[in-house]
Amino acid sequence: MSKSLAVGTVPVRPEELDPAQRATLVKYDSWARFHSGPRQWQSKALLAAADRYRRSIYVAGCQRSGTTMVTRIMAGADGFRPLALTADDELDAALALCGLIDLPTGSRYAFQTTYLNERYREYAQAPDDARLIWMIRNPYSVVFSMLHHWRRAALDRLYSGLSTLSPQRKSGVLGVLLGTARIEKACSAYALKTGQVREIRSWLPASRLMVVDYDDLIRDPTTWLRAIFEFAETPFLNSYVHAIRSDRRHLGDRLSGRAQALVKELALPVYEECRPLIADPVKA
């Protein structure tokens, strides 16, 4: 993905790290290597080093829901520094938050943390001054994007990771659909991942959790970005609005009739249950 920034901030680059940490970047320079390495270390939290980065903003939600865009807008704002250590700034965040590399101090960071997946309960141990922006998006567009704009391996990793949740946390759908077609995997993954926010809100207070619908943000970017920046307690500039992409609002219209029926059955109910959790942008 492009690493374009909302404003002219200076990214954190490998040369700011010591040689040992630069070697770590090479060792874990892909999600496949991260998943076969740090993700398997059950004795160590994926947010083990979160305390190093005070007043951080985490951006999460189901993949393909605008999390990358919002993270990069936040990371490019005054007082923040974006990450340009590997080819993927979310992977950079994962390596920093689990403690494999140390980012420079003196700036705030916006971390995309969609990768937590089945480890989402680690948000409960995040520093008290960290804040979580949880993105949701209509499932028709998300499922289409998973199927047509995402690598097969990424969907398989998401689906297999979520399937490890304890039985009482699984949706009834997942047990039926294990090993089935990609469309069904995408619907089930969407339902499980998006629905995590219903539990998260039970242990994160409103002052630390903001739920935003991507489609609302696209329809009224100025109102919603202003609310997001107020939630993050950082000044908002109208220039940030220029980083909002509005070309992919109706992706779901391209799904086949059968696919749309599956989305309606398996994913739409979760989206509708999460919609009432969305922040009021006027009061945020």
N, C-alpha and C positions, 0 to 999 in steps of 0.2 A: 504494500500500500504506500501511497505517497506520504511523505512526512511533512507536508506543507503545514505551516503554522498560521494561527490567526493574526499574530502581530510579530514584529521583529525581535523576538526574544532569542537568547543565546542558548542553544541546546547543550546538555551534558554529553560530552563525547569521550571515546575511549582514552584519549591521551590524558584526561584528568585523573585516571585511575592508575594505581601502581601496577608494575609488571605482572604480579601474581593474579590480580583481578582481571587484567586484560587477557591473561591465559584462560581464566574462567569464562570470559565472554566467548572465547573460541570453543571451549569445551561444550558449552551449552548454547550454541548459536542457532538452535532450531527448537520448535515445540516438541518434536519427536524426542530430542535429547533431554529436554526438560522433563517430559512426561516419564521417560525411562529412568531419570535420575531423581531430582529433588521431589517430584510428585510421589515417588514411591517411598520416601523416607517418612514413614508413619509416625516416628518418634519426634519429628520436627514439624512445627506448624508452617504452612505456607505464608503466614503473616508473622513469623517469628521475630522479624526485625522491624515491625511496624512502629515501635516506640521511638525509633531513631528519627522518624520523619513526622514532626509535630504539625498539627493543623492541616494534615493532608486531606485531599478530596479523593474519595474512591468513586469510580463510575462503573456500574455493573448493570446486570439485567440479562435477559436472553441475548445470545449472540445475534447479530444482524438487526439490532434494534436501535442503532444510532449511538452506541456507546463510544466507538472510536471517534466520531465527529465531536461529541460533547467533551470527551477527554482532551482532545487536541486544542479545542477552543479554550478550555480552562488552563491547560498547560502553557499556552501561549500568552496568557494574560500577565499584566504587571505583577511582579512579586513571585511569580512561578517560574520554573524552568522545565522545558520539555526534555525528553530523553531521546538520544540518537546514538545508542551504544551498539545495537545489533540492527538487523533489517526490520525489526518489529518492536515498536515502543511498548506494547503490552508485555512482550517477553522481557524487555528491560525492567519493567515494573516488577514482574514476577521474580527476577533474579535479585533485585534490591530488597523486596519485602521479605523474602525467605532468608536473607542474610548472606548470600553468596558474593555480593558486591556492596560497596559502601558509596552512596551518592554524596556529593559535596553538600555541606551544610550551609545555612544562611539563606536558603530559598524554600518556598513551599513547593509541593509536588501534587500534581493530579495524576493518579494512578488508575489505569483501566484494569479492573480486576474481574472481568467476566470469567477468566480461567479458573477461578476457585471452584465453580461447578458443585460437585458433591461435598466440597469442603466449606460451603457457605456459612456454616455455623461459627467459623473463625471470626466473622465480623463482630461477634459478641465480645471478643477479647481485644478488639482494636482500641487504640488510645481514646480517652474520653473527648479529646478535641478533634478527632477525625470525623468526617461527615461522609455519608453515602448517598449518592444520587443513583436511584434505581430506574433504569429506562424500561418502559414497556412499549409495545408496538402491535398493531393489529396482526393477528397470526397469519392472515393470508399473505401479506407482504413478506413476513419473516420466513415462512415456509418456502415461498417461491425463491427467496434469496438463498436460503440454505441449499436448495436443490440446484440452482443455476449459477450462483455467484460464489460458491464455497467449494473447497476441495472435499472430495469424498472422505478422506482421512479425518478431516476436522469434524464432520458430522458423526462419524463412527466413534471418535474419541469422546465427543460430548455425550452421545447416547450411551456408550458403554460405561462412562464415568457415573452418570446419573443412575444407571441401573444397579450400582453398588449400594445405593441408599438402603437403609434398613427396611424390612417389609412394611412396617407401619408408616413409613414415609413415602412409599411408592404410590403412584396413582393406580387405580384399578386398570387403567389402560395399559400400563407398561408390561404387566405380567402377561397380558394377552398377546402383545405385539413383539416380544423379543424375537429377533431373528427374521423379521419381516421386511417389507419393501422400504426403500429410502423415504418415500412420502410419509409412511406411517412412523418411521423413526423420527423424522423431522417434527411431526405433530406431537409425538410423545415427549421428545426433548423440549419442545417449546412449552408444553403444559407443565412439565416438572420444573424447568428453570424459571420461567416467568412466575409460577406460583410460589416460589421460595419467599417472595417478599411478604406474603401473608404471615409467615412465621417470623420473619425478620422484624416486622413492625411490632411484634409482641415483646421484643427485648431491646429494641433501639427506640429511644424517644423521638418524638416528632422533630425536635431540635437537631437531631443527627441523621434523619432519614427524609429524603425528598423523592417522591415518586413522580416521574415525568413521562408523558406519552409522547413518543417521537412525532406522531401525526399532529398533535397539538402544537408542538414546537415548530414544525414546518409551516403550519397554518398561520401562526402568530409569533414569529421568531423574536421580535423585540420584547414583547411582554414576557415570554418565557425565559429568554436569556437573562433579562434583567432580574427575574425572580431567582434564577439559578445562582447568579452572582451575589445576590443579597443573601441567599442561603449559605453561600461559601464565605460570606463576610469579606468580600473583595470588590473594589470599584468596577462598575460596568461602563464600557465604552460602546457607543453605537457602532463603531467599526467592527466589533466582534460579529455582528449580524451577517457580515459579508461572507463568513465562513460556513454559513448554513447552506446545505445542499437541498434543493427542493425538487429534484428531478426524479425521485423514486417513491412517490407517495402511493401509487396505485399498482404496485407490482403484482398484487394478488389477482388482478383482473386477467392476468395471463395464464393462470392455472387452469387446467382442464376441469370439466364439470365434476368428474370423479374426485379429483384432488380437492376441489372446493368443498365437496360434500364431506370428505374426511376431515378437513380443517374445521368445518362447522361442528362436526360431531366430537372431535377429539381435543381441539385446542381452543376454539372460541369460548366455551364456558369459563375457562380459567381467565382469559382476557377480560371477560365481562365481570368476573368476581374481583379482579384487581383494579378495574377502572375507578371504583369509589375511593380508592386509596390515593388517587392522584392529588397532588398539592393544589391549593388555590393560589394561582400566580399573583393575585392581588395582595394576599395576606402572607405569602411566603417570606 
